Amino acid sequence: MAKSGLKSVAATHPYRAPSKRGLWQRIVDHRVLYLMFLPVIAYYVIFRYWPIVLAWIVAFKDLQLGTGVFSSEWVGFDNFRMIFEDPEIVNVLRNTVEISLLRILVGFFPPIILAIMFHDLASNRMKKWLQSAVYIPHFFSWVIVYGIVFAFFSTGSGFVNNVLAWMGYTRFEFFLSESWFRPLLLGSALWKEIGWSTIIYLAALTTVDPQLYEAATIDGAGPIKRITAITLPSILPVITFVLCISLGNILFAGGEQILLFYNKAVLDSADVIETWVYREGLNRLQFSIGTAVGVFQSIIGMVFIISSNFIAKKYTGRGIW
């Protein structure tokens, strides 16, 4: 009976060898699907890849308003030379790297810890309520976030300074202090993004087999042991991916936030590449300079991503690709 059943299945579903038809012939066979895909291809070519090509061209030209990209004078590496000859660029690069590394250091581990805490919550109702509460700040613009931070730390009517005055202490200028600028910057960024950053880790944790935790509990493993032996190894590929991408953004320190938070009093410790480009590129209409900085950031980011991926694969066996 079993053999006859297999014969009937083989008769109704005969084995088909892989097609040896050429690529062009297969495209012709599935031409309707490719035609449906054309708008997607056109979108990425026009709005994604073509601007990259234009940016690389502008970086080597002296772009002037009204002249156009292709009619502007070709200046070669003069734009890059002007960047690195600027006396401010050393301090700008140092601030950018320092703030970016601090962002990674401060903002990398808390989302992992928070995701594990959410994953281990027994009450689904409480889990959903807490997730919604920590997700909401992500949707605030940086203007709103700055307004909230200002309401807490401003000198005149700020909540923190009112508490200090009530306790008999002198009011403090938090926004004019170089020692307090970065803590305010990093703290507000962590508050805004910590909930949103947990999503990718929670998605990874849903793939972990619950039977592994049950077996570990039966064997006597406590909560910490289950986390170190099951949870963290299970999400290690995601952790590696996020870390590599974060290192790729080493020259992107969060210019939008810093433009709102900084002022002349803290410029020495707050000036980063994005704020420098805003002053030198947009305010002085030196568009080629700003584009050249963007190209430089992209090259350094690509080098960091490739290097971090190589190191991660060598020592952990996991990487982006």
N, C-alpha and C positions, 0 to 999 in steps of 0.2 A: 504493500500500500504506500509505503514511504517513497519507494522508487518511482511508482507511477505518478505520485504527486509531484515529485521533482521534475519528471519528464513533462508533465502538463505545464508547470511553471516555465520551464525552459522553452516550451513551444510557444507559449503566449508572450514571453519576454526574452526573445533571442539575444545573445551577446553581440554587441556591435563593437567592432575594432575601432580604435581612434582614427579620426578622419585624417587623410593625408592630403587634403585639398590645400591649396596655397592660401596665404594670408589675404590677398586681394579677393579671391573667390569667396572666402568666408565672410569678408566684409560685405560683398555683394549679396550673399545669402541673408545676412542680417541687416540689410540697409535701412529698414524701417527703424530699428533700435538705434542705429547710429544717427539717423536724422533727428530722432527725438532727443539725442544727447548733444546735438550741435549747439543749442542755446546755452547749455552749461559750459561747454568748451569756449564759446564766444565770450561769456561773462568773465571767465578766469583769464583769458588772453587779454581782453580789453581793460579790465579793472584791476588785475593782479600783476600779470607778467609784463605788460607794456609799460606801466609806471616804473617798474624796476629798471627796464631798459633805458627809459628817459632819465631816471635818476643817475645812472652810471654815465650817461652822456653829459648831463648838466654838471656833474662833478668835475669834469675836465674842460669846462667851458666858462666863459665870463658872461653869464646870463644877464641880460638887461631887459627891463620892461619894454614891451612893444617890439622887441627884436625877434623873439621866438627862439626855441631851443636850437634848431638846426642852422639858423642864420647868425647865431652868436659866435664870438671869436673863440677859437680853440686855444687854450692856455696850458694844456698838459697838466703837470703836477703842481702848478703854481698855487692852486687853491689849498692843496694839502700842505705846501710849504708855508703858506701864510698861517695856517692853523697852528703848526708846531713852532712857528717863530713868535707867536703871541706870548707875551710874558705871563699871562694869566693861565695858560693852558695846563701847566704843571699842577698848579693848585686845583684846577677844575677836574683834571683826571684823577688826582688823589682823592678829592671829595667824592667823586662819582663811584670809584671802586670801594671806598670805605663805607659809604651809605648802602651800596648794593650788597656788600658782604654782610653788613649789619641786618639788612632786610632778610637775607637768606637765613642768617643765624637766629634772628628773633622770630621769623615767620615760618620756619620750616617744620619744626617739631610740634608746636601747639596744635595744628590741624590734625596731625596723626594721633596725638593723645586724645583730642576731642572726638575724633571718629571712633576710636576704640571704646571710649566711654559711652557714646551713643549706641554702638553695636552691642554693648553688654547690658544696656538698660532692659529690665524685664518688662516695664510698662510701655506698650506701644503708644498709648495716648500721651504720656509724658515725653516720650522720645520725639513725637511729631511736634509737640508744643515747643520744646527746647530747640529743635532744628529750625523751626520757623523764626524763633526769636533771634537766633544767631545768624540766619541768612539775611534778614531784613537790611542790616547796614550796608551790605554789598550794593544794594540798589540806590543808595544815597549818592548824590554827586559829591565831588570833593568840596564844592562850595558849601554844601550843607554840613559836611563833616567839619570843615573849618569853622563854621558858625557854632557848632556844638562845642568844639574845643575852645573857641574864643569865649563862649559863655561860661566855661569852667575856669579858664586860666587868665582871663583878662585882668588888668590891674584895677580898673575902676569898680566894676560890678561883678567880677568873676566869682563863682561859688567858692573856689579854693582860697582866693585872697580874702573873701569875706570870713571864711572860717579862721584863717590866720589872724585877721584883725580881731575877731571875737576872742581868740585865745591870747591876745596881747602881743602878737608878733607883727613885724613890719611887712607891709604889702610888698610883693616881689614882682619884678617885670619878667615874667616867664618868656614872653615872645621876643624880648631884647637880649636874652642871655644865650651865649653860644653853648654853654654847658647844658642848657635845657632844650635847645632847638631840636636836636636829634632824638632825645627821648620822646618829645611830643610828636615828632614826625613818625617814628617807628610805632609808638603806642597807638596812635590813631589809625595807622595803616593796618596794624594787626587787628584792632577792633572791627574795622570795616571788612576785612577779607577772610578772617579766620573761619567763619561759618561756611562761606562759599568754597573755600579750599578743602573742606572736609568731604565734599561731594564725591570727588574722584576716589578717595580712600574708602568711603562707605560703599561705593559701587564695587570696589575690589573685595571688600569684606563679605559681600553677599554671595560671592563664589566659593567661600570656604565651606566645606562640608560640616554641618553641625555634629555629625557623628564623631568627628575628631575631638571636639570638645567633650562630648559625652564619654568617650573612651579615656581621655586624659583625666577627667574628673573621677572616673571609676578607679583609675590607677593611682589616685591620690594627689594629682597635680593641682596646686592652688591657682588663684587668678593670675598672679604674676608669672608663674611657670607656663600657664596656658598662653599668655600673651607672647612670651619670649620664644616658646617652642612651636606655636601654631600660627598665631595672628601675624606677627612681624615677618616670619619667613613667607607667609602666603601673600603679603602685599609688598614684598621686597621689589618685584619688578616695577610696580607703580612708584614706589619711593625713589628708585633709581631713575626712572623716567623724569619725574618732577625735578629731581636734583640736577640732572643734566640740562634740562630746559632752563632752570633758574640760573645756572652758571652761564648759559648762553646769553642771558640778559644782564651780564655783569656791567656793561656800560650804559644801561638804562636804569636810572636811579629813581624814577617816578617824578618826572619834570612837572606834570600837572599839579600834583600835590605841593611840591616845593615852591612853585610859582605863587601859590596862595599863602604859604606859611612863612616864606623868608622875607627879609627886609635888609636894609643897608647895615644894620647893627650886627647881623649874623652872616653877612655875605661871605666872609672868609671861610667859614665852615659849612656853608649851605650852597655855594655856587657849584653847579654840576653841568654836565655837557648840555642837557636840555635847556637850562636857563641861559647858558652862554650862547647857544645857538639862537635863542629868542632875542637876546640883546644884539648880537653881532649879525645874525642872518636876517631876521625880520625887521627889527627896528632900524637897521642901517641899509635895508634892501640889498643885502649881499646873499642872494639866493644860492649862488654856486657854493659859497662857503658852507652854508647850512646843509646842502645836499652832500658835499664832500664829507662832512662829519657823519652824516647818516651812512654813507658807504663804508667809512672807517669802522663805525659801530657794528655794521653787519658782518664785516670781515672778521673782526675780533670775536664776535658772538659765534660765528661758524667755527672758528678755531677752538674756542672753549667747548662747544658742544661735541665736536669730534674728539678732542682730547679727553674730556670727561667720560664720554662713552667708551673710549678705549681703556681707560683706567678702570672703569666700573666692570667691564667684561673681563678684564685681566684678574681682578681681585675678588669679584663676587660672582662672575659667570653670567651676569645679567646686564643688559644694555638696551638702548633704544632700538638698535637694529643688530 
